[in-house]
């Protein structure tokens, strides 16, 4: 009897294990992760890693020496413990900090800083499907350089104070996607050589770069996504916003400039966003992450305390300002939160008029309000993404079923044992 129960318990354990139902804590403790502590070599960890492993870099400052820097020559994920406190420093004496030489490699959650004046923070060379996410790349010659690389993703980074260029594309680097980045205070924000085409730039903040876009390849690339998600925020562009719609010919504001923005280098953004763009992680379902994007046309205003409630189907956040009337634009994925009977938008619990624009992928909620002090914004839908994914629900059902079988077997065994004590010999 005990062996049967033990076997069933083992079955439940195997179900949980192979379903991926475990926390990041257990993932970090697994054989798939190599941990690097301050004073240890990141390059040595890469050399020791197997394809597909994660290299987890603990908080600390890692000084990189030597001309070659760190060579990422395997498909690995390099993950920092803290974007601000895991620092990879070239000490202003190195020509390259990270060289990405393998397809599908990823770098996330690091500060990469201080290459030499003509050096690179991250060089993506002759590869495809590389991801650079949630990093600070600063004080280099070129922050990120792509050479003959395709289908890469550069997102959620702060790329700033680079002496030559924030992101540089050369030798047929094409079909890459660059979104949700703060690209600011660089000499050149983006530079594209001739032959670099079909790269898409959307929902980035281009802020006070000496030259926002540069290079002979600029016009062969895309500077916005579809309406209403829109294009980018440009600190050097001011326009009216009295129209809405894909052709900006309908009455009403939508947080997108009425006229396209065109840089002197012929970068043309058909849907320039009127305010600084902020992105908030809202929900994770399996391998899918959902983000809500908030923008406001009031300078020095930053949304904070963002929260998505998957039980009550609403999002809320706070905005702080100084005696100005401004415009706020919130872009919500339709798979995260949607409505069938009417959206409700409140400011400090008072209902406010709003404009809705939507397509198959997003709902855009726009409203005007007074920035006299801190305001709490709440946007309520009717339905939202399930609290538990279908996979988790199925797993839970299987676990309950197995548990009930265990209980039934235990009860049957107890009754049989009790009866056997009174059987006639």
C-alpha positions in Angstrom: 0.0 0.0 0.0 2.7 2.4 1.0 4.5 1.7 -2.3 1.4 2.6 -4.3 1.0 5.9 -2.5 4.7 6.7 -2.9 4.4 5.9 -6.6 1.5 8.3 -7.0 3.3 11.0 -5.1 6.3 10.5 -7.4 3.9 10.9 -10.4 2.7 14.2 -9.1 6.2 15.4 -8.6 7.1 14.4 -12.1 4.1 16.2 -13.5 5.1 19.4 -11.7 8.7 19.1 -12.8 8.2 18.5 -16.4 5.4 21.1 -16.7 7.9 23.8 -15.8 5.9 24.6 -12.7 8.6 26.1 -10.6 9.8 29.5 -9.5 12.8 31.5 -10.7 14.4 30.6 -7.4 14.6 27.0 -8.3 15.6 27.8 -11.8 18.6 29.7 -10.5 19.5 26.7 -8.4 19.4 24.3 -11.4 22.2 23.0 -13.6 21.1 25.3 -16.4 22.5 28.4 -14.6 26.0 29.4 -14.0 26.5 32.0 -11.3 29.3 34.6 -11.5 30.2 36.5 -8.3 32.3 39.7 -8.1 36.0 38.9 -8.7 35.2 36.0 -10.9 35.5 35.9 -14.7 32.5 36.3 -16.9 34.5 35.1 -19.9 35.5 31.9 -18.0 31.8 31.3 -17.2 31.0 31.6 -21.0 33.8 29.3 -21.8 32.5 26.7 -19.3 28.8 27.1 -20.4 26.9 24.8 -22.6 24.7 26.0 -25.4 21.4 27.4 -24.1 22.6 28.0 -20.5 22.0 31.2 -18.5 25.0 33.0 -16.9 23.7 34.9 -13.9 25.9 37.8 -12.8 25.6 38.9 -9.2 25.6 42.5 -8.1 29.0 44.2 -8.3 31.4 45.9 -10.5 33.3 43.9 -13.1 36.3 45.6 -14.7 37.1 44.3 -18.2 40.7 44.4 -19.4 42.2 43.4 -22.7 41.4 44.5 -26.3 39.0 41.6 -27.0 36.7 42.3 -24.1 34.0 39.6 -23.4 33.3 37.3 -26.3 29.9 35.7 -26.3 30.6 32.9 -28.8 27.8 30.6 -27.6 24.0 30.8 -27.5 23.8 31.8 -23.9 21.8 34.3 -21.9 23.8 36.7 -19.8 21.5 38.0 -17.0 22.4 40.6 -14.4 21.0 40.5 -10.9 20.3 44.3 -10.9 20.3 46.6 -13.9 21.8 49.4 -11.8 24.1 47.4 -9.5 25.5 44.8 -11.9 28.1 46.9 -13.7 30.4 45.8 -16.6 33.0 48.5 -16.8 35.6 49.0 -19.5 37.4 51.6 -17.4 37.8 53.8 -20.4 40.7 51.7 -21.6 39.1 49.0 -23.8 37.9 49.0 -27.4 35.1 46.5 -26.9 33.2 45.4 -23.7 30.8 42.7 -25.2 31.2 41.1 -28.5 28.2 39.0 -29.6 29.3 36.3 -32.0 26.6 33.6 -31.6 23.0 33.5 -32.9 20.2 33.9 -30.4 22.5 35.1 -27.6 20.9 37.4 -25.0 22.1 40.1 -22.7 19.7 41.4 -20.0 19.6 43.6 -16.9 23.2 45.0 -16.9 24.9 48.3 -16.9 27.6 48.4 -19.7 29.8 51.5 -19.5 33.0 53.3 -20.2 34.7 51.7 -23.2 37.5 53.8 -24.7 36.5 56.9 -26.7 36.4 54.9 -29.9 35.2 51.6 -28.4 31.9 49.8 -28.4 29.7 48.9 -25.5 28.1 45.9 -27.3 29.0 44.8 -30.8 26.6 42.4 -32.5 28.5 40.9 -35.4 27.5 38.4 -38.2 24.6 36.9 -36.2 20.8 36.7 -36.1 18.1 36.7 -33.4 20.2 38.4 -30.7 18.3 40.2 -27.9 19.6 43.2 -25.8 17.0 44.0 -23.2 16.8 46.1 -20.0 20.4 47.4 -20.1 22.0 50.7 -19.4 24.6 51.3 -22.1 26.5 54.5 -21.6 29.7 56.5 -21.8 31.1 54.5 -24.8 32.2 55.5 -28.3 29.3 53.6 -29.8 26.7 52.2 -27.3 25.5 49.3 -29.5 26.9 48.4 -32.9 25.3 46.0 -35.4 27.5 44.6 -38.2 25.9 42.3 -40.8 23.2 41.2 -38.3 19.5 40.5 -38.7 16.3 39.9 -36.8 17.8 41.2 -33.6 15.8 42.9 -30.9 17.0 45.9 -28.9 14.4 46.9 -26.3 13.8 48.5 -22.9 17.3 49.9 -22.7 18.7 53.3 -21.7 21.4 54.2 -24.2 22.9 57.5 -23.2 26.0 59.8 -23.2 27.8 57.8 -25.9 30.4 60.0 -27.6 29.9 58.9 -31.2 26.5 57.1 -31.5 23.8 55.4 -29.5 23.1 52.6 -31.9 25.1 52.2 -35.2 24.1 49.9 -38.1 26.5 48.8 -40.7 27.2 46.2 -43.4 23.7 45.2 -44.3 22.3 45.0 -40.8 18.6 44.7 -41.6 15.2 43.6 -40.3 16.0 44.4 -36.7 13.4 45.8 -34.3 14.2 48.6 -31.9 11.5 49.6 -29.4 10.9 50.9 -25.9 14.4 52.5 -25.5 15.5 55.8 -24.1 18.1 57.1 -26.6 19.3 60.3 -25.2 22.2 62.7 -24.9 24.4 60.9 -27.5 26.2 62.7 -30.3 24.2 60.7 -32.8 21.1 58.9 -31.7 20.8 56.4 -34.5 23.1 56.0 -37.5 22.5 53.7 -40.5 24.9 53.0 -43.3 23.7 52.5 -46.9 22.5 48.9 -47.3 21.0 48.7 -43.8 17.2 48.5 -44.4 13.9 47.3 -43.1 14.8 48.0 -39.5 11.8 49.1 -37.4 12.0 51.8 -34.8 8.9 52.4 -32.7 7.9 53.7 -29.3 11.4 54.9 -28.5 12.2 58.2 -26.8 14.7 60.2 -28.9 15.8 62.9 -26.4 18.3 65.7 -26.9 20.7 63.8 -29.1 22.9 66.3 -30.9 21.7 64.7 -34.2 18.7 62.3 -33.8 19.3 60.2 -36.9 22.2 60.0 -39.3 23.5 58.1 -42.3 22.8 57.3 -45.9 20.5 54.4 -45.0 18.0 56.2 -42.8 15.2 56.5 -45.4 15.2 52.8 -46.1 13.9 52.0 -42.6 10.6 52.2 -40.8 10.1 54.8 -38.0 6.7 53.8 -36.7 4.5 50.8 -36.3 0.7 50.7 -37.0 -1.9 53.0 -35.6 -2.8 53.4 -32.8 0.4 52.0 -31.2 2.2 54.7 -33.2 5.8 55.9 -33.7 8.4 57.5 -31.4 8.7 60.5 -29.2 11.1 63.2 -30.6 12.3 65.9 -28.2 13.0 68.2 -31.2 9.4 68.0 -32.6 6.4 70.1 -31.6 3.1 69.7 -33.4 -0.7 70.2 -32.9 -2.9 67.3 -31.8 -6.5 68.0 -32.7 -7.0 65.1 -35.0 -7.1 61.3 -34.7 -7.4 58.2 -36.9 -5.0 56.4 -39.2 -5.0 59.3 -41.6 -5.2 62.0 -38.8 -8.3 63.4 -40.4 -11.0 62.7 -37.7 -11.9 65.3 -35.0 -10.4 64.5 -31.6 -7.0 64.2 -29.9 -5.2 60.8 -29.8 -1.7 61.7 -28.4 -0.2 61.5 -31.9 0.9 64.5 -33.8 -1.4 65.6 -36.6 1.5 65.7 -39.0 4.3 63.3 -39.6 7.8 64.1 -38.3 10.6 64.0 -40.8 14.3 64.3 -39.8 16.7 66.1 -42.1 18.2 62.7 -42.9 14.7 61.6 -44.2 13.7 59.5 -41.3 9.9 59.8 -41.5 7.7 59.0 -38.5 4.1 59.0 -39.6 2.7 58.7 -36.1 5.0 60.7 -33.8 4.0 60.4 -30.1 3.3 63.7 -28.4 4.9 62.8 -25.0 7.6 60.9 -23.3 6.9 57.1 -23.5 6.9 54.8 -20.5 6.4 51.1 -20.5 5.3 48.9 -17.6 5.4 45.2 -17.3 1.8 44.2 -16.5 1.5 40.4 -16.6 3.3 37.3 -17.5 1.5 34.2 -18.9 3.9 31.4 -19.7 6.6 32.8 -21.9 4.4 35.8 -22.9 5.0 39.2 -21.3 2.3 41.9 -21.5 3.3 45.6 -21.3 1.1 48.7 -20.9 2.5 51.9 -22.5 1.8 55.3 -20.9 2.8 58.7 -22.4 2.1 62.3 -21.3 2.9 65.6 -23.1 3.8 67.3 -19.8 7.6 67.6 -19.4 9.2 66.0 -16.3 6.2 63.9 -15.6 6.7 60.2 -14.9 4.0 57.7 -14.2 4.6 55.6 -11.1 3.0 52.9 -8.9 1.7 51.1 -11.9 -0.6 48.1 -11.0 -2.6 45.7 -13.1 -5.4 43.8 -11.2 -6.2 40.5 -12.9 -9.1 39.8 -10.5 -11.0 43.1 -10.9 -10.0 43.9 -14.5 -8.4 47.3 -14.1 -5.1 49.1 -14.2 -4.1 52.1 -12.1 -1.0 54.4 -11.7 -0.2 57.8 -10.4 1.0 61.0 -12.2 2.6 64.0 -10.5 2.8 67.4 -12.1 2.9 71.2 -11.4 -0.2 73.2 -12.2 -0.5 72.3 -15.8 -3.2 70.8 -17.9 -1.9 67.9 -19.9 -2.8 65.0 -22.1 -2.3 61.3 -21.2 -2.3 58.3 -23.5 -2.5 54.7 -22.4 -2.0 51.8 -24.8 -3.3 48.5 -23.5 -2.9 45.1 -25.2 -6.3 43.7 -26.1 -5.3 40.3 -24.8 -4.5 41.8 -21.4 -7.6 43.9 -20.7 -10.7 44.5 -22.9 -14.2 45.7 -22.6 -17.7 44.7 -23.8 -19.9 47.2 -21.9 -18.0 50.5 -21.7 -14.6 51.5 -20.3 -14.5 53.5 -17.1 -11.7 56.1 -16.6 -11.4 57.9 -13.2 -9.0 60.5 -11.8 -9.0 60.4 -8.0 -12.2 58.3 -8.1 -14.0 60.9 -10.3 -15.1 59.8 -13.8 -13.4 61.7 -16.6 -14.2 62.0 -20.3 -11.9 60.0 -22.6 -11.4 59.0 -26.2 -11.0 55.3 -27.3 -9.1 54.1 -30.3 -8.6 50.4 -30.9 -7.5 47.7 -33.3 -7.1 44.0 -33.1 -4.0 44.3 -30.9 -4.4 47.4 -28.7 -6.9 49.7 -27.1 -5.7 53.3 -26.7 -7.3 55.4 -23.9 -6.7 59.2 -24.1 -7.8 61.8 -21.6 -7.0 65.4 -20.5 -6.4 66.3 -16.8 -4.9 68.9 -14.6 -1.5 68.3 -13.1 -2.1 70.3 -9.9 -0.7 67.5 -7.7 -0.4 63.7 -7.6 -3.3 62.1 -9.3 -4.4 58.4 -9.3 -5.6 57.2 -12.6 -7.8 54.1 -12.9 -8.9 52.4 -16.1 -11.5 49.7 -15.8 -12.4 47.1 -18.4 -14.9 44.3 -18.4 -12.6 41.3 -18.9 -8.9 40.5 -18.5 -6.4 37.8 -19.1 -7.2 34.7 -16.8 -5.5 34.7 -13.4 -4.2 31.3 -14.3 -3.1 30.1 -17.8 -4.9 27.1 -19.3 -1.7 25.1 -18.8 -1.7 25.9 -15.1 -5.4 25.1 -14.8 -4.9 21.7 -16.5 -2.0 21.0 -14.2 -4.0 21.8 -11.2 -6.8 19.6 -12.3 -4.5 16.7 -12.9 -2.9 17.2 -9.5 -6.3 17.2 -7.7 -7.4 14.1 -9.6 -4.2 12.2 -8.6 -4.6 13.4 -5.0 -8.2 12.1 -4.9 -7.0 8.7 -6.2 -4.4 8.6 -3.4 -7.1 9.4 -0.8 -9.4 6.7 -2.2 -6.7 4.1 -2.2 -5.7 4.9 1.3 -9.4 4.7 2.5 -9.9 1.4 0.7 -6.8 -0.1 2.2 -7.7 1.0 5.7 -11.2 -0.6 5.4 -9.7 -3.8 4.0 -7.2 -4.0 6.8 -9.9 -3.3 9.4 -12.1 -6.1 8.0 -9.3 -8.6 7.8 -8.8 -8.5 11.5 -12.3 -10.0 12.0 -12.2 -12.6 9.3 -12.8 -16.2 10.4 -9.9 -18.5 10.2 
